[in-house]
Amino acid sequence: VLVAVLAVLILVGIAALISIDSVAPLHLGIRYNHFSKSADTSKIYGPGRYFVGPFGKFLSFPSSAQTIEFAEPSGMVTAGSRFPRLHTRTKDGTGLNFEVSLQYLLRRSEIGRLYSKFNLAYEDVFVSTLRDTLIRAASEFSATQLWQERRAFGDQMEAMVNRSLWDLGAKAFGVQLLIVALPDTFERTITKTQVQNQLMQTREMEQAVKQTEAETQVIQADYARKEKVILANGQANYTVITKEADARAQQKRIDNEANVMHNVGYTLGIIGDDLVYYQRWGAMDDLEESRMFFGFGGAAP
């Protein structure tokens, strides 16, 4: 009996062990039953250990960002899946090779539907859809547009990729256009055209600079002429004002002297020739180097 009980306990332990499964970190899980060959897509499990029954296990889906590249092999190790670069023709028939890198994130709410439609081969569907979408995006541009409007091409490509993966149950981000390779003959032609356009723009800028310099010289000459006129008018006004001031001062001095002589004549009681005689002697007194001789008869020789 003891042996039987021990055997039962061992069987129960083994059954319990095989009935437990786990979801790894950075992953999500769907419970799958090996006996019925069916999956419960109604519930998505996060990381951890769960009781799934003796015939159960988890189907794992990454919850972190996954990388897909369409690029030629390089020395760098890719963090995700790498596929050959894409080849197509532009809207005007020019051959085109280009490389693209992007990341996608599975939408948790869509994992059940994703498994129901594609099982675990969903990334193969993503790659096929992305290849068709990217080639279709490139074929909507001409070769010249891809050279001159690369940003617009990248924006449209990103929008189309986002829309196509969203419909499948994933979210795309980090879409990068790595390389756009056009035929060498076309690139040489477009490069030559760009150089010629650049030279034309340079000449136009030089002409604009020369025109600006000429206009500046005209403005400087006009200012110089106006400056001379203003200075000449200022000097003339200064001369007129100065002379007028001197004349007014002289007139005022004469008026003052006349008033003084009038007052002197009134005070001393002299008028007429006597006042003139007095004024003459006063003027001689103002001359510092003057000499007067008095008492000698006769006229001076």
C-alpha positions in Angstrom: 0.0 0.0 0.0 2.8 2.4 0.9 4.4 1.7 -2.5 1.2 2.4 -4.3 0.7 5.7 -2.4 4.2 6.7 -3.2 3.7 5.9 -6.8 0.6 7.9 -6.9 2.4 10.9 -5.3 5.2 10.6 -7.9 2.7 10.5 -10.7 0.9 13.5 -9.3 4.1 15.3 -8.9 5.1 14.6 -12.5 1.7 15.6 -13.7 1.9 18.8 -11.8 5.4 19.5 -13.2 4.3 18.9 -16.8 1.2 21.0 -16.2 3.1 24.2 -15.5 4.6 26.4 -18.2 6.0 29.9 -18.2 6.1 33.0 -20.4 9.6 34.5 -20.7 10.3 38.1 -20.0 9.7 40.5 -22.9 7.2 38.0 -24.3 3.5 37.3 -24.4 1.9 33.9 -24.5 -1.2 32.0 -25.8 -2.1 28.7 -24.2 -2.0 25.7 -26.5 -3.3 22.2 -25.9 -1.3 19.4 -27.5 -4.1 16.9 -27.1 -6.8 18.9 -28.8 -4.4 20.7 -31.1 -6.1 24.0 -30.4 -5.1 27.3 -28.9 -7.1 29.6 -26.6 -6.8 33.0 -28.4 -9.2 34.8 -26.1 -6.6 35.4 -23.3 -3.1 36.7 -23.7 -0.6 35.9 -20.9 2.2 38.1 -19.7 5.6 37.0 -18.3 5.4 34.4 -15.4 4.5 30.8 -14.5 1.0 29.4 -15.0 -0.8 26.1 -14.6 -1.7 25.0 -18.2 -2.7 21.4 -17.6 -0.9 18.2 -18.6 -1.2 18.7 -22.3 -0.8 22.5 -22.3 2.0 24.8 -23.2 2.5 28.5 -24.2 3.0 29.8 -27.7 5.4 32.7 -27.4 5.2 36.1 -29.1 7.7 38.9 -28.5 6.4 42.0 -26.7 9.5 44.1 -27.5 10.4 45.8 -30.8 11.6 43.6 -33.6 13.8 44.8 -36.5 13.5 43.9 -40.2 16.1 45.1 -42.7 16.2 44.9 -46.5 19.9 45.5 -47.0 23.1 44.0 -48.3 25.2 42.2 -45.7 27.7 44.4 -43.9 30.2 44.0 -41.1 27.7 45.0 -38.5 25.6 42.3 -36.9 21.9 43.0 -37.3 19.6 42.9 -34.2 16.7 41.3 -36.1 16.0 39.7 -39.5 17.9 40.8 -42.6 16.7 40.2 -46.2 18.2 41.2 -49.6 17.8 44.8 -50.6 14.9 45.7 -52.8 14.9 46.2 -56.5 12.2 47.8 -58.7 11.7 50.4 -61.4 10.7 54.0 -60.9 7.7 55.6 -62.5 9.7 56.5 -65.6 11.2 53.0 -65.9 14.7 53.6 -64.3 16.1 50.7 -62.4 16.4 51.2 -58.7 17.9 49.4 -55.7 17.2 50.6 -52.2 17.7 49.6 -48.6 15.3 50.0 -45.8 15.3 49.3 -42.0 12.3 49.4 -39.7 11.0 48.0 -36.4 7.6 46.7 -35.5 5.7 45.9 -32.3 3.0 43.3 -32.0 -0.3 44.8 -30.7 -1.3 42.8 -27.7 -5.0 43.0 -28.5 -4.4 41.6 -31.9 -2.1 38.6 -31.1 -5.0 36.1 -30.9 -6.3 37.2 -34.3 -2.8 37.2 -35.7 -2.3 33.6 -34.6 -5.7 32.5 -35.9 -4.8 33.8 -39.4 -1.1 33.0 -39.7 -0.1 30.7 -36.8 3.5 31.4 -35.9 4.5 32.3 -39.4 3.3 35.9 -39.0 6.7 37.5 -39.6 6.9 35.8 -43.0 3.6 37.5 -43.9 5.0 40.8 -42.5 8.1 40.5 -44.7 6.1 39.7 -47.8 3.7 42.6 -47.2 6.5 45.0 -46.5 8.4 44.1 -49.6 5.3 44.7 -51.8 4.5 47.9 -50.0 8.0 49.4 -50.3 8.3 48.4 -53.9 4.9 50.0 -54.7 5.9 53.2 -52.8 9.1 53.5 -54.9 7.3 52.9 -58.2 5.2 56.0 -57.6 8.2 58.3 -57.9 10.4 59.1 -60.9 14.1 58.8 -60.7 14.6 62.6 -60.6 12.0 62.8 -57.8 13.9 60.2 -55.8 17.1 62.3 -56.2 15.5 65.7 -55.4 12.6 64.7 -53.1 14.1 62.0 -51.0 12.4 63.2 -47.9 9.0 63.1 -49.5 9.7 59.6 -50.7 10.7 58.6 -47.2 7.6 60.1 -45.6 5.2 58.4 -48.1 7.1 55.1 -47.7 6.7 55.3 -43.9 3.0 56.1 -44.1 2.3 53.2 -46.4 4.4 50.8 -44.1 2.5 52.0 -41.0 -0.9 51.4 -42.6 0.0 47.9 -44.0 1.4 46.6 -40.7 -1.4 48.1 -38.6 -3.9 46.2 -40.7 -2.0 43.0 -39.9 -2.0 43.6 -36.1 1.4 45.3 -35.6 2.6 48.9 -35.2 5.6 50.0 -37.3 8.1 52.7 -36.3 11.7 53.8 -37.0 11.3 53.4 -40.7 14.6 54.5 -42.3 15.6 54.8 -45.9 19.2 53.7 -45.8 20.4 53.8 -49.5 18.8 54.7 -52.8 21.0 53.5 -55.7 20.2 54.6 -59.2 22.2 53.6 -62.3 25.6 55.2 -62.5 24.8 56.9 -65.9 21.7 58.6 -64.4 23.5 59.7 -61.3 26.3 61.2 -63.3 23.8 63.1 -65.5 21.8 64.3 -62.5 25.0 65.3 -60.7 26.1 67.3 -63.7 22.7 69.0 -63.9 22.8 69.8 -60.2 26.3 71.3 -60.6 25.2 73.5 -63.5 22.2 74.6 -61.5 24.5 75.5 -58.6 26.7 77.5 -61.0 23.7 79.4 -62.3 22.6 80.2 -58.8 26.1 81.3 -57.9 26.2 83.7 -60.9 22.8 85.0 -60.0 24.0 85.7 -56.5 27.1 87.4 -57.8 25.0 89.6 -60.0 22.8 90.4 -57.1 25.8 91.3 -55.0 27.2 93.6 -57.7 23.8 95.3 -58.1 23.6 95.9 -54.4 27.2 97.3 -54.4 26.3 99.7 -57.2 23.1 100.8 -55.4 25.1 101.3 -52.3 27.7 103.5 -54.1 24.9 105.6 -55.5 23.4 106.0 -52.0 26.8 106.9 -50.6 27.4 109.5 -53.3 24.0 111.0 -52.7 24.7 111.2 -48.9 28.1 112.8 -49.6 26.5 115.4 -51.8 23.8 116.1 -49.3 26.5 116.3 -46.6 28.5 119.0 -48.6 25.3 121.0 -49.2 24.4 120.9 -45.5 27.9 121.9 -44.4 28.0 124.7 -46.9 24.6 126.0 -45.8 25.7 125.7 -42.2 28.9 127.7 -42.9 27.0 130.4 -44.7 24.4 130.7 -41.9 27.2 130.8 -39.4 28.9 133.7 -41.3 25.7 135.7 -41.7 24.7 135.2 -38.1 28.2 136.1 -36.9 28.3 139.3 -38.9 24.9 140.3 -37.9 25.9 139.8 -34.3 29.0 141.9 -34.8 27.0 144.6 -36.5 24.5 144.6 -33.7 27.3 144.8 -31.1 28.9 147.7 -32.9 25.7 149.5 -33.2 24.9 149.0 -29.6 28.4 150.3 -28.7 27.9 153.4 -30.8 24.5 154.0 -29.2 25.9 153.6 -25.8 28.7 156.0 -26.5 26.2 158.5 -27.9 24.1 158.2 -24.7 27.2 158.6 -22.6 28.3 161.8 -24.4 24.8 163.1 -24.2 24.8 162.6 -20.5 28.3 164.1 -20.1 27.3 167.2 -22.2 24.2 167.6 -20.1 26.1 167.3 -16.8 29.0 169.6 -17.9 26.7 172.0 -19.7 28.6 171.8 -23.1 26.9 171.3 -26.4 27.7 171.6 -30.1 31.4 172.1 -31.1 32.5 172.1 -27.5 31.0 168.6 -27.0 32.8 167.4 -30.1 36.0 168.9 -28.9 35.6 167.2 -25.6 34.9 163.9 -27.3 38.0 164.2 -29.4 40.2 164.7 -26.3 38.5 161.7 -24.7 39.4 159.6 -27.7 43.0 160.7 -27.6 43.1 159.6 -24.0 42.0 156.1 -24.9 45.0 155.7 -27.2 47.8 154.2 -25.0 50.6 155.3 -27.3 49.4 158.8 -28.0 51.4 161.9 -27.1 50.1 165.5 -26.9 52.2 168.7 -27.0 50.6 171.9 -25.7 51.9 175.5 -25.7 53.9 175.4 -29.0 52.8 178.0 -31.5 52.5 177.4 -35.3 51.5 174.4 -37.3 53.5 171.3 -37.3 55.9 170.8 -40.2 
